[in-house]
Amino acid sequence: MGIRVPRTVRKIKNAPAWLARRSYYALQATTSFRFDEEVVLDVDAFGARALNEIIQSDRLPNPEPTGRRSIHEFDLADKRRFELAKADVHLRFVVEPNGHHTDEFGRNGTWRPRGCEVYYDKADDSYLKVFEPTFCVNGEGRFLVDALDAGVYRDISPGLRFLIIDDDERVRGYAITAGRLLTPYEFDQMVGATSYADLICEVTRRSGFYWNDLRFHNVILLGNTPCFIDLESILPVDWYKTDLAFARSHLCDVDIGWPLQRKWNSPRWYADFLDELKAAGQQRQAPKVSRSTAPADASPHLPSRLKPR
């Protein structure tokens, strides 16, 4: 999987990835090279159906039971079956009395590698994302299970197969059916310019959770159905655009050495929606961990992204 860049760009020695993406974006935008308008229509229809179901029932759909499998079932060292596709490891802070480093909260400790690895399961045609033990306890994946329980992923991530857990019942990852990654131009046209974007905004409004890494490389196509694949990049809406003091007061939830809510890689249309959402106090069903400041009698105003067309 990946983006096939134009030959002229591939000839440029050590061409930066952003240059390759920008060049291919221009190629697709001007020539529709390998771009299928019929898929855009299918994605729009999918988003419209799911959005209409939510609006008609006036709630998010009940979450479907997500299977759970032990991490011991998978011999990830078996290269005949599992192929390491990506190692996404970053430094995260561990508080230690005699540590030689200081984090953004003024604590002593050590920066240690933490994160996840992604494996392709050749036998099952799926991808397994495997986290280190505390990732979903007080790390970046802290709110993944809360979002699942809120029904966030039924329509947004239809390719979710099962969760991976350890002996202590901690979530250690998940499996998603393999699909085709979108190019940046396809992302703008199939996600940002269709009813799928409206679906994302409505799920955000009703669940009280938002995605901080909603990008082209985190959305795949399963046939002509979109599927978000980075389930852990989610936070409560009332964390959006909060400060260091807020993060310090929530270290019991997320403790990685810096304020996670500062991370933002999602598109501008989504940021505009969240700004308007927070201003209107619109999260109807705030998650249990949320400390919403929205007044109880907040007006049922729909942000402009969801106003009737």
C-alpha positions as MATLAB code, in Angstrom:
seq = 'MGIRVPRTVRKIKNAPAWLARRSYYALQATTSFRFDEEVVLDVDAFGARALNEIIQSDRLPNPEPTGRRSIHEFDLADKRRFELAKADVHLRFVVEPNGHHTDEFGRNGTWRPRGCEVYYDKADDSYLKVFEPTFCVNGEGRFLVDALDAGVYRDISPGLRFLIIDDDERVRGYAITAGRLLTPYEFDQMVGATSYADLICEVTRRSGFYWNDLRFHNVILLGNTPCFIDLESILPVDWYKTDLAFARSHLCDVDIGWPLQRKWNSPRWYADFLDELKAAGQQRQAPKVSRSTAPADASPHLPSRLKPR';
ca = [
       0.000    0.000    0.000;
       1.069    3.594   -0.504;
       1.154    6.442   -2.958;
       2.629    5.916   -6.392;
       4.396    9.149   -7.249;
       4.872   10.515  -10.791;
       7.956    9.292  -12.627;
       9.380   12.798  -12.908;
       9.313   13.137   -9.146;
      10.808    9.689   -8.573;
      13.781   10.752  -10.670;
      14.620   13.514   -8.236;
      17.246   12.039   -5.955;
      16.089   11.995   -2.332;
      12.936   13.965   -3.150;
      11.167   14.845    0.132;
       7.947   12.968    0.775;
       5.980   16.211    0.901;
       7.211   17.138   -2.576;
       6.127   13.761   -3.936;
       2.686   14.135   -2.346;
       2.297   17.698   -3.586;
       3.259   16.740   -7.111;
       0.898   13.768   -7.182;
      -1.887   15.908   -5.715;
      -1.478   18.388   -8.570;
      -1.438   15.561  -11.110;
      -4.703   14.078   -9.832;
      -6.365   17.469   -9.446;
      -5.585   18.530  -13.011;
      -5.881   15.235  -14.901;
      -7.965   12.945  -12.620;
      -5.142   10.417  -12.954;
      -6.255    7.203  -11.222;
      -9.144    9.059   -9.640;
     -12.602    7.499   -9.815;
     -15.593    9.834   -9.489;
     -17.874    6.831   -8.992;
     -16.057    5.990   -5.771;
     -16.644    9.557   -4.554;
     -20.366    9.121   -5.171;
     -20.367    5.805   -3.293;
     -18.535    7.333   -0.323;
     -20.969   10.248   -0.295;
     -23.935    7.843   -0.366;
     -22.444    5.791    2.476;
     -21.947    8.896    4.605;
     -25.442   10.175    3.838;
     -27.085    6.860    4.808;
     -25.206    6.588    8.092;
     -25.819   10.258    8.911;
     -29.515    9.975    8.149;
     -29.815    6.925   10.417;
     -28.283    8.881   13.308;
     -30.472   11.927   12.733;
     -33.638    9.853   12.385;
     -32.985    7.917   15.598;
     -31.610   11.036   17.327;
     -28.683    9.080   18.769;
     -25.548    7.231   17.804;
     -26.120    3.576   16.875;
     -25.599    1.037   19.617;
     -22.012   -0.210   19.448;
     -21.735   -3.685   18.010;
     -19.910   -6.164   20.253;
     -16.200   -6.081   19.483;
     -14.443   -9.423   19.784;
     -11.385   -9.706   21.987;
      -8.417  -11.974   21.428;
      -5.400  -12.607   23.620;
      -2.078  -11.195   22.491;
      -0.628  -14.663   23.105;
      -2.595  -15.997   20.124;
      -0.286  -14.159   17.749;
       3.286  -15.284   17.150;
       4.432  -11.997   15.689;
       7.940  -13.394   15.256;
       6.570  -15.815   12.632;
       7.665  -14.023    9.456;
       5.871  -16.565    7.293;
       2.593  -15.096    8.508;
       3.330  -11.659    9.994;
       5.214   -8.902    8.240;
       6.288   -5.803   10.173;
       4.775   -2.898    8.234;
       5.583   -0.035   10.583;
       7.265    0.668   13.913;
       5.776    3.830   15.368;
       7.820    4.382   18.520;
       8.377    7.731   20.225;
       9.957    8.951   23.449;
       7.526    9.196   26.347;
       8.263   10.381   29.863;
       8.510    8.054   32.865;
       8.638    9.743   36.264;
      11.663    8.627   38.273;
      13.019   10.264   41.465;
      16.596   10.066   40.220;
      15.820   10.803   36.584;
      18.161   13.110   34.687;
      15.501   14.742   32.521;
      12.603   17.124   33.110;
       9.265   17.050   31.301;
       6.975   19.961   30.457;
       5.272   19.576   33.828;
       8.520   20.116   35.742;
       8.920   16.507   36.912;
      12.137   14.476   37.038;
      12.349   11.260   35.087;
      13.563    9.593   31.911;
      12.355    9.717   28.312;
      11.828    6.131   27.157;
      10.699    4.641   23.828;
       7.000    3.794   23.741;
       4.440    3.327   21.028;
       3.251    0.573   18.717;
       4.079   -1.746   15.856;
       1.890   -2.588   12.883;
       1.971   -6.068   11.356;
       0.387   -7.373    8.181;
      -1.310  -10.732    8.742;
      -0.833  -12.584    5.454;
      -3.194  -15.384    6.457;
      -6.077  -13.060    7.362;
      -5.439  -10.099    5.021;
      -5.600   -7.684    7.925;
      -3.345   -5.371    9.875;
      -2.609   -5.792   13.575;
      -1.657   -2.710   15.559;
       0.066   -3.723   18.782;
       0.705   -1.242   21.619;
       3.085   -1.351   24.557;
       1.327   -2.302   27.839;
       0.419    1.168   29.182;
      -0.540    2.794   25.872;
      -4.287    2.465   26.508;
      -3.989    2.848   30.282;
      -2.534    6.340   30.586;
      -0.955    6.887   27.194;
      -2.143    8.141   23.822;
      -4.752    5.391   23.555;
      -6.408    6.186   26.896;
      -9.809    6.993   25.345;
      -9.980    4.279   22.684;
     -12.225    1.946   24.705;
     -14.432    4.845   25.884;
     -14.972    5.833   22.250;
     -15.817    2.246   21.288;
     -18.349    2.037   24.108;
     -19.906    5.300   22.918;
     -20.571    3.822   19.457;
     -18.084    6.069   17.695;
     -16.546    3.493   15.374;
     -19.455    1.471   13.993;
     -19.781    3.597   10.858;
     -16.423    5.384   10.978;
     -14.300    2.200   11.145;
     -16.343   -0.670    9.644;
     -13.157   -2.676    9.085;
     -12.450   -3.150   12.806;
     -12.142   -6.895   13.397;
     -11.285   -7.316   17.074;
      -9.343   -5.894   20.017;
      -6.138   -7.461   21.298;
      -5.842   -7.789   25.083;
      -3.269   -9.120   27.548;
      -3.599  -11.242   30.672;
      -4.548   -8.173   32.724;
      -7.414   -7.328   30.338;
      -5.547   -4.262   29.099;
      -6.133   -3.336   25.471;
      -2.913   -4.000   23.596;
      -4.089   -3.304   20.076;
      -6.626   -4.137   17.407;
      -6.999   -5.656   13.950;
      -8.441   -3.956   10.875;
      -9.204   -5.473    7.480;
      -6.614   -4.522    4.858;
      -7.681   -1.897    2.332;
      -6.335    0.752   -0.013;
      -4.860    3.945    1.397;
      -6.170    7.220    0.049;
      -3.958    9.758   -1.652;
      -4.091   13.340   -0.303;
      -6.293   14.434   -3.210;
      -8.632   11.480   -2.747;
      -8.866   12.324    0.945;
      -9.928   15.889    0.180;
     -12.497   14.771   -2.382;
     -13.822   11.585   -0.758;
     -13.739   12.691    2.885;
     -13.647   16.465    3.090;
     -16.109   17.148    0.270;
     -18.741   14.451    0.882;
     -21.356   13.481    3.438;
     -18.700   11.347    5.116;
     -17.288   14.576    6.601;
     -20.765   15.451    7.869;
     -20.956   11.981    9.418;
     -17.619   12.529   11.191;
     -18.828   15.869   12.548;
     -22.155   14.468   13.735;
     -20.472   11.528   15.474;
     -18.124   14.015   17.124;
     -20.988   16.225   18.274;
     -23.039   13.392   19.747;
     -20.237   11.352   21.292;
     -18.116   14.163   22.738;
     -14.946   12.746   21.148;
     -12.768   14.218   18.382;
      -9.929   12.918   16.199;
      -6.618   14.775   16.258;
      -4.987   12.843   13.405;
      -7.658   12.703   10.704;
      -5.369   12.515    7.655;
      -5.183   10.768    4.290;
      -2.879    8.014    5.534;
      -5.347    7.112    8.289;
      -8.301    6.422    5.987;
      -8.580    3.400    3.696;
     -11.150    2.128    1.234;
     -12.734   -1.285    1.748;
     -14.200   -1.676   -1.684;
     -15.860    1.723   -1.968;
     -16.497    2.121    1.766;
     -14.260    4.471    3.796;
     -12.695    3.238    7.026;
     -10.689    5.215    9.588;
      -7.757    3.105   10.819;
      -6.101    5.138   13.603;
      -8.584    4.433   16.388;
      -6.413    5.659   19.249;
      -5.966    9.255   18.004;
      -9.081   10.415   19.832;
      -9.722   12.755   22.769;
     -12.745   14.215   24.568;
     -14.020   17.387   22.898;
     -13.535   19.384   26.065;
      -9.783   18.697   25.800;
      -9.664   20.546   22.474;
      -7.471   23.675   22.594;
      -6.857   23.469   26.331;
      -3.604   24.517   27.980;
      -0.715   23.019   29.938;
      -2.511   23.541   33.251;
      -5.439   21.473   31.963;
      -3.085   18.665   30.915;
      -1.374   18.779   34.311;
      -4.718   18.369   36.064;
      -5.472   15.315   33.891;
      -2.216   13.394   34.317;
      -4.269   10.602   35.869;
      -5.788   10.106   32.391;
      -2.870   10.795   30.032;
       0.744   11.006   31.217;
       3.306   11.094   28.409;
       5.392   14.106   29.434;
       3.630   16.736   27.340;
       0.020   17.841   26.705;
      -1.444   15.391   24.195;
      -4.226   17.823   23.261;
      -1.578   19.980   21.609;
      -1.288   17.397   18.840;
      -3.313   18.390   15.780;
      -2.984   16.911   12.277;
      -6.621   17.022   11.156;
      -8.000   19.222    8.327;
      -9.086   22.827    8.629;
     -12.776   22.109    8.012;
     -12.754   19.845   11.052;
     -10.981   22.453   13.184;
     -13.572   25.042   12.154;
     -16.331   22.624   13.146;
     -14.762   21.953   16.546;
     -14.304   25.674   17.199;
     -17.976   26.248   16.499;
     -18.986   23.164   18.456;
     -17.135   24.237   21.572;
     -18.417   27.786   21.271;
     -21.990   26.506   21.108;
     -21.496   23.904   23.868;
     -22.922   21.206   21.625;
     -21.617   17.855   22.916;
     -24.896   16.098   23.777;
     -23.488   12.957   25.317;
     -20.202   13.850   26.959;
     -18.065   10.790   27.856;
     -17.745    9.803   31.490;
     -14.261   11.278   31.698;
     -15.482   14.571   30.244;
     -15.784   17.660   32.370;
     -17.904   19.701   30.003;
     -18.526   23.350   30.833;
     -21.465   23.637   28.445;
     -24.566   25.132   30.089;
     -27.440   22.708   30.668;
     -29.803   24.823   28.590;
     -27.451   25.173   25.620;
     -29.304   25.934   22.415;
     -29.749   22.986   20.031;
     -28.057   25.046   17.312;
     -26.433   22.938   14.635;
     -22.930   24.068   13.690;
     -22.760   25.304   10.099;
     -21.173   22.034    8.939;
     -24.436   20.262    9.784;
     -26.992   22.856    8.784;
     -29.542   21.600    6.236;
     -28.292   22.133    2.717;
];
